């Protein structure tokens, strides 16, 4: 009879195990005694049968059973083959259909009878319980170790540390600090990993760095001396730190910021791409190649429907020049009045960055509660989402970009002097640190002669103390007042849509805003229907 031997070991990080060889030797001795011919031997190394991970040799064994290439499967012990009852039932269904028997070299099992098959199922259930109990013991051991301030046992050392995580490896720690500074300055993990590969720097396994691996190192709590267990920091400052907490918090915020473009950068030469907004519809203006033929100058233009109105355009070179001049004027104002400095020290900045990270984690948990755990409905989800996003926006507006400090130092003249020597990504980095966006107004006769007067700038509030503009006093508008305002707008302008009302309300503090109208009334037809209903109620009301 044709026999196939299957051997497995769950854990072998060094690749020096000999357990599978001993298992195969015992199985071959059994086959020799029974007079079976060993056709093939299958071996899985460093793979658990309880975790559900894919086992290549086990898959090949199943194929051999289905194809009828073997008559008997020989294992050293039954739990080497399977450790979960559901997996055994699936394997046994294939073996039974193909007429293949299962034999253990160390256990008296017999799958040819119902009693023997029942005993096999009991053994598999016991093996599954043993694996679960072993997992509980190991988790309890790891939890006790990390809560006592000791690093968890690791089969492989982390980059920058020895295997016990108590000693820093100097040259690797320098690379981590360099990567953190470059990420804070706005450089992508891809470019840093590519540079490390070119310099011959490898990971602890001898492979080249990639984006995900470098990002995981910079986000890891161990580089600041903290111990993280199951996603929670259980001990702070216990291990030797490679970077200080402020640098780690800045790098974490830079990596998690939603405006960070990890996979796409503006082409070289497009300095203000993505920063210009249309002055008519508010859409993001795009660079146009239509006007680039025959050496005609390139332009930024508002795209057509449905993304924009295609009603505003400006030459690219003039827009870049105007934005650059505005940047230096703003920096002079900021540093001249000492407004460019943060209104908090390093400790306060760490608290602010930790609050941002905590809010990001709450957003993640909220998404899980809504779409994966199904614990909250859509209404509650949207309310919580709006509050968290508003809080995150307020926190980030208070945060000063560390990239600007790296580029300017304490004097904006330093940036001005070396502006032409910077490449486009660094120039965009300085602009993005100060400017949120610029709105391009429609062209006029004067605007064509001096395009700079067409731009209106929205600066980041984190860098500039905004003057205390008078705010419109809060007012609770009644439905009657809203309908009267809509009626006046219709009589004066002939408006038939909310968009016409928005233009009419500019400079009118006695009229409710467009947002108030939409929130309280809805669309223009709904307002007309409500006005008719009120007229009917007035007509039938008693004197």
C-alpha positions, -999 to 999 in steps of 0.1 A, spaced: 0 0 0 11 35 -8 17 56 24 23 93 28 41 107 59 31 141 73 52 160 98 49 194 114 64 217 140 47 249 152 77 270 162 111 272 146 124 308 144 160 298 138 154 271 112 176 247 131 150 222 143 153 185 141 119 175 154 103 168 120 132 144 112 126 124 143 88 123 135 96 111 100 119 84 113 92 70 137 67 70 109 91 52 85 97 25 111 60 19 114 56 17 76 85 -8 75 69 -30 101 35 -29 84 50 -35 50 38 -2 35 57 16 8 64 53 16 55 72 -15 60 108 -3 68 128 28 52 162 36 67 187 60 54 220 75 79 239 96 72 269 119 34 268 111 7 264 137 -22 241 130 -44 259 156 -41 294 143 -56 286 109 -26 298 89 -21 283 55 1 251 55 16 245 21 25 208 27 -9 201 43 -26 215 12 -4 192 -10 -13 163 12 -50 170 7 -45 172 -31 -28 138 -30 -57 123 -11 -83 137 -35 -63 125 -66 -60 90 -51 -22 90 -52 -20 75 -17 -38 49 4 -27 57 40 -17 89 58 9 83 85 15 109 113 37 108 143 8 120 164 -27 130 154 -23 167 166 5 170 141 -21 166 113 -49 188 127 -57 206 160 -92 218 153 -123 196 150 -137 215 120 -105 210 101 -104 173 109 -140 168 97 -131 185 64 -100 163 60 -118 132 70 -146 138 45 -120 138 17 -101 108 31 -133 88 35 -145 95 0 -111 85 -14 -108 54 8 -77 67 26 -69 56 62 -52 77 89 -27 60 111 -6 74 141 28 61 150 23 68 187 -15 64 192 -36 33 189 -63 48 165 -84 30 140 -105 49 116 -120 18 100 -147 15 128 -172 39 142 -158 35 177 -123 42 165 -135 72 146 -152 85 177 -120 81 196 -102 101 169 -127 129 173 -122 129 211 -84 132 206 -88 161 182 -111 179 207 -86 174 234 -58 187 212 -79 218 204 -85 224 241 -48 219 249 -39 246 223 -64 270 237 -53 265 273 -16 269 262 -25 302 246 -42 314 277 -11 305 298 12 323 274 -9 354 272 -11 355 310 27 351 312 33 379 287 8 402 305 25 397 338 59 404 322 50 436 305 30 450 335 61 444 357 81 467 334 100 440 314 99 439 276 79 410 261 99 380 248 106 385 211 116 358 187 133 386 166 149 418 177 135 451 168 155 475 146 176 498 168 178 473 197 194 441 208 170 411 212 164 418 249 155 455 240 176 468 268 206 479 247 205 504 218 225 497 186 241 530 178 242 531 140 206 518 137 194 543 163 210 571 142 190 559 111 157 560 131 165 596 143 173 606 107 141 591 94 120 608 120 135 642 112 130 637 75 94 627 80 87 657 101 102 679 74 76 665 50 96 637 32 77 605 23 85 571 38 89 558 2 118 582 -6 135 576 28 133 538 22 146 542 -13 175 562 0 183 536 26 183 509 0 207 529 -22 230 533 9 229 496 16 209 498 48 188 466 55 163 455 81 171 430 109 162 402 85 186 414 58 159 428 35 155 462 20 134 488 38 99 494 25 73 520 32 52 500 56 82 487 76 97 522 81 63 536 90 58 509 116 92 516 132 85 554 135 50 548 149 63 522 174 61 531 211 94 513 218 116 540 203 105 563 231 110 537 258 74 526 262 61 491 263 30 484 243 9 453 249 -22 445 227 -24 480 214 -22 497 249 8 514 265 13 496 298 46 511 309 62 544 300 99 552 300 110 517 310 132 509 281 161 531 267 147 557 243 160 563 208 141 596 201 125 621 226 88 622 230 84 655 212 101 642 181 81 610 182 48 628 186 56 651 157 66 622 135 33 604 144 12 635 136 31 639 103 24 603 93 -12 603 103 -22 638 90 -49 635 63 -33 661 40 -1 639 38 2 625 2 19 592 6 16 579 -29 13 610 -51 34 642 -53 29 672 -75 51 671 -106 82 691 -105 75 726 -116 39 728 -104 45 749 -73 10 758 -64 -9 729 -77 -39 720 -55 -37 753 -35 -58 775 -58 -96 778 -56 -120 792 -81 -134 826 -71 -168 817 -86 -177 781 -76 -149 774 -51 -136 744 -70 -100 733 -70 -82 747 -100 -61 723 -122 -32 727 -145 -41 727 -181 -21 712 -210 -44 725 -236 -25 758 -237 9 743 -236 12 736 -273 34 758 -295 52 772 -264 21 789 -251 22 795 -213 6 769 -190 -23 780 -169 -44 770 -139 -81 767 -148 -113 757 -130 -124 724 -144 -157 720 -161 -188 703 -149 -193 685 -125 -162 695 -107 -162 732 -115 -175 761 -136 -145 766 -160 -150 804 -154 -116 813 -139 -81 809 -151 -46 823 -144 -12 818 -158 8 793 -138 40 814 -137 22 845 -124 3 825 -98 35 809 -85 52 843 -83 23 859 -65 20 831 -40 58 832 -33 58 870 -27 28 866 -4 46 839 15 76 861 23 54 890 32 34 868 56 66 854 72 80 889 77 48 899 95 48 867 116 84 869 127 84 907 130 56 906 155 67 873 171 36 856 159 54 828 142 64 813 175 41 788 191 23 800 222 33 769 241 64 751 252 76 715 243 55 699 271 23 717 260 30 707 224 34 670 234 0 672 252 -15 688 221 -1 661 198 -12 633 222 -47 648 221 -47 647 183 -36 610 184 -63 602 210 -89 618 188 -77 599 157 -80 567 178 -115 576 188 -125 582 152 -111 547 143 -131 531 171 -162 550 161 -159 536 126 -155 500 140 -185 505 162 -206 516 132 -195 493 103 -180 462 119 -194 458 154 -228 474 144 -232 489 179 -246 523 169 -270 535 142 -263 560 114 -278 590 133 -257 586 164 -226 578 142 -229 611 123 -234 631 154 -203 616 171 -183 619 138 -191 656 135 -180 663 170 -147 643 168 -138 659 134 -146 694 148 -123 687 178 -96 673 156 -98 704 133 -95 728 163 -65 709 177 -47 709 144 -53 746 139 -35 752 172 -5 731 162 24 748 145 40 730 117 76 719 127 85 718 90 84 756 88 109 758 117 133 734 100 132 755 68 133 790 83 150 786 116 144 818 135 147 842 106 126 841 74 155 858 55 173 825 57 145 809 36 144 838 12 182 836 5 181 800 -4 147 798 -20 160 794 -55 183 765 -43 154 745 -29 137 720 -51 100 721 -57 89 697 -29 107 718 -3 93 750 -17 58 734 -15 65 723 20 72 759 32 41 772 14 18 744 28 31 751 63 17 787 61 -10 788 34 -42 767 35 -54 779 0 -56 809 -23 -88 820 -41 -84 833 -76 -110 860 -85 -123 865 -121 -100 885 -143 -106 923 -147 -87 949 -168 -66 958 -138 -63 921 -128 -48 912 -162 -21 939 -157 -14 928 -121 -25 892 -115 -14 894 -78 -45 915 -69 -68 886 -80 -56 863 -52 -71 861 -18 -52 841 8 -64 818 36 -36 814 61 -33 787 88 -45 801 121 -19 780 139 8 804 127 -9 838 129 -28 855 156 -60 866 137 -75 900 145 -106 900 165 -131 906 137 -167 915 149 -189 885 146 -225 886 136 -245 883 168 -263 850 173 -299 852 165 -328 827 165 -347 833 133 -383 824 131 -399 808 101 -418 840 93 -386 861 93 -369 835 70 -399 835 46 -400 873 46 -363 874 37 -369 850 8 -398 871 -4 -377 903 -4 -350 885 -23 -375 872 -49 -390 907 -54 -356 925 -57 -337 900 -78 -363 877 -93 -345 848 -75 -359 813 -79 -331 792 -62 -311 792 -30 -279 800 -49 -294 834 -59 -303 840 -23 -267 834 -12 -254 863 -33 -283 885 -22 -275 881 16 -239 894 13 -236 926 34 -272 921 48 -270 914 86 -308 916 88 -312 885 66 -306 849 77 -277 831 61 -281 805 33 -271 777 58 -299 788 82 -324 787 53 -314 753 41 -313 738 76 -347 753 87 -367 754 55 -349 733 29 -352 740 -8 -368 770 -26 -399 750 -36 -404 739 0 -402 776 11 -429 785 -14 -451 756 -2 -446 767 35 -455 803 25 -487 791 9 -496 771 39 -491 801 62 -512 823 40 -540 797 42 -538 795 80 -540 833 82 -570 834 59 -590 808 80 -578 820 114 -606 836 135 -605 874 141 
